[in-house]
Amino acid sequence: MEAMAALAGLCLGSFINVVIHRLPKGQSLWAPGSRCPRCRRSVAFYDNVPVLSYLLLAGRCRHCRGRISLRYPFVEALTGALAWGLWRRWDDPLWAGLTIAAACALVAVAFIDWDTFLIPDEISLGLLAVGLLAAPANPYFAKALGSGAWYARMLYALTGAATGLAICWVTASVGEKLFKREALGGGDVKLLAAVGAWTGALGAFDCMMVGAFAGSVYGLSRMARGALKRYEPMPFGPFLSAAAIFNFFRLLPFGFPFGAF
């Protein structure tokens, strides 16, 4: 089953590549089918096998021989690895499947925000809604609440979403006053609310701390190399997304006193 989960993750990664490329442009995710961005020729099914086709084609389009971005197989391999890991992590197939889908959505968020400095509401609000609906099956909430009723777990998820929203909103407001410029975008606020719906107030706090630390390390390293100027904007969504995916594997004890909620 782990191999099947990895295979499903690879296929999901192929679709996530479509989402990353088309969603910011407002294009349909379903039609037309996959095609080369240079020569516009359709990609045959045998040239669209995740990772393998890229290797067999040596990273080039079969028709125009234009180079295919390494991002495509990387995203496919990443989602395949995440699917394999999350399937191993959780005993419940339903919850494992839900976290795999959410992790794939977070991968899309990371790359879209990296490219455009925007986090689509379709993804962040979709994650929020699914996180709330999936609360009765959430093992984190079951552990925190014991044998609580399903509606107690949904309330727990709602509290987590509200906490994530508040943490990010306060951080954005304080940052704007201190630096006299936008510190966090509205997309980041909605994304952290979605994280709270999936992993509770503790997970939202953890996500902000881990994401801020990772983003700071990356930003300072680029500044040290002269590749980033002080106060130059940098997308925060990729770091929040990475921290949120980590939450699906383990919650860190950063969230005191939220761990008591």
N, C-alpha and C positions, 0 to 999 in steps of 0.2 A: 504493500500500500504506500510505503514511503516513496518508492520509485514512481508510482502513479501520480502521487502528489507533486513530485518534482517535474514530471512531464506536463501535468496540468499547469504548473507554474510557468514553465517555458512557453506554453501556448498563450497563457494570460499575458506574459511579457511581450509577445508579438502584438497583441491587441493594445497593450499599454503604449507601445511605440506609436501606434496610430493616434491614440488619445493625446499624447505629448505633441505630436506634429499638427494635428487638425483642430483640437478643441480651442486653443487660443485664437485660431483664425476664424472660428465660427463655422467650420466646415462639417459636413456629415461624417459621422464615425463609421457609417455602414456602406455608403456608396459615394464614389466608385470604389472598386476593390483596390488592393495594393498596387502601386505603380511607381516606376522610377521617377524621382523628382526632376531629373534632368531631361531624359528623352520622352517621358510621359508614357512609355510602353507599360502595359500591364505585366505584373509579376506572376508567372505561372505558379501553380500550387507546389510544384517540385522545387522551385526556387525560393519558397517561402517557409521552409522548415526551420524552426528556431535554431540559431547558432550553427547548425550543420550546413545549411545552405550558404551562409556567409563564408565558412571555411572552404567549401567546395568551389565556390566562385572566386576565392582569393580576395574577397572584399570588393568585388567589382560587379557592375550590372552586366548581365549576359548580353544585352543588345548594344548599348553604347559604350560599355567598358568604363563608365564613370565610376569613381570611387564611392563606395557605400560607407557611411559614417560608422566608426567603431562603436558608437553609442548603441546601435541596434542590437548587436549580439550581447553587449554588456548588460543592457536592460533585461534581455531575455534570460541571460545566465543569472542575473541578480534575483529576478522574481522566481526562477526555478530553485535557487538555493534557499530563498526565504520560505517558499512553499514546503520544501523538504524539511527545513528546520522547525517550522511551526507545526507541521504534522507530527513530528517526533516530540515536540514540546507538550502537546495537549492530547489527553486520552479521549476526549469527547470529539468525535468526527464533526459534529455540527459546529462547535466552537472553533475547531481547527480550520474548517472551511471558511468561516466568517472572518477569522483573523488573516487568513491568506488573502481573501478578497480585499480587506481593508489595507493590508500591507501593500498590495499592488496599487491601490488608489493613492497611497502615500508616496510611492515611487513616482507616480505620475505628477503629483503635486510638487515634489522636489525638483524634477527636471523642468516642468513648466515655469515654476517660479525662478529657477536659475536662468532660464532663457528670457523671460518677459517681465520679471518682478511682479507678477500677478498670480494669485491663487484663485482658480475658478470656483465660483459659488456652487456650481453643479457638483463639484467633488467635496468641498468642505461641508456644505450643508447636507449633502447626501450621506457623508460619513456620520454627521451628527444624528440624522434621522435613524439610520440603521443601528448606530450605537445604542440609542434609546430603546428601539424595538428589540434589540438582541439582549437587553439587560437581564431578562429572566434566565438566559442560558449562560450568563457570564460567570465563570468560576472565581474570578477575583471578588465579585460581589457576594457570591455564595460563601466564600471563606470569611468575608468581613461580617456578613449578617447571619451566618449559621443557616438555620432552616427557615429563614424569613420567606414570606409570601412573595409571589412574582411581582406584585405592585410595589413592595418594599424595595426590590432590586431596581425597578424602574425609577423610583424616587431617588435612590442612591445614584443612579446614572444621571438624573436631572440635576442633582446637587453637584455632581462632578462637572457637568457641563457649565453650570452657573459659576462654579469656582474657577474653571479654566478661563471663562469669559472675563471674570473679574480680575484674575491675575494678569492676563495679557492687557486688558484695558488700562489698569492702574500703571503697569510698566510703560505702556505707550504714552500715557498722559505725563508721567514723571519725566520720561526721556525727552518728550517734546519741550517741557518747561526748562530742562537742564541744557539741552543742546540747541534749542530754538529752531528745531526742524523735526519732521516726522521721524519718530524712532521705530515704530512698528506700524505696518499697514493693517487695514481692516481685514484682509484675508488671513493674516496671522492670528488675529483675535478669534475669528470664526473657527480656524483650524484648531486652536487650543481648546475651544469649547467642545469641538468634536472629540478631541483626545480625552477630555474629561468624561464624556459620555461613555467611552469605551473602557477607561481604566480608573475612573473615579477622581476625586479631588487629589488624592495622593499621586496618581499618574499624571495629572495635569501639572502639578507642582514639579514632579520629577522631570517631566518633559521640558518645562521652561528652564530648569537649572542645567540639565544636560545639554539642551540646545544652545543656551547662552554660552556655556563653557566651550562647546565645540566651535561655535561661531566666532567667539573671541580668539581662540587659538588660531583658527584659519585666518581671520582678519589681521591679527598682529603679525603672523608669519608673512603674509603678503605685503604688509606695510614695511617690514624689515627688509624685504627684497626690492622695495620701491615699486611694486606692482599695484599698490592701492594707496590712495591719498587719504589723509585724515578727513573724516566726515564724508568720504565718498560712499554713496549708498551700496549696500550689499544685501542680497536676498537672505531672509531668515528662514523662509519656508523649508529649504533643504535640511537645515539643522533640526528644526522642529520635527520634520517628518522622520529623520533618522532616529531621533530620540523616542518618538512615538512608536516606531517599529520595535525599538529595543524594549519598550514597555510591554509589548506582546509576549516577550520572552521572560522578562523579570521586572518587578517593581523594586526600585532602590529605596532605602529608608531615608530619603531626603525630605519627605513630606510632613514631618512633624509640625503641627499637631494634626494634619489632615489624615494621617493614617488611622486616627481614632474615629473617623466619620464613616 
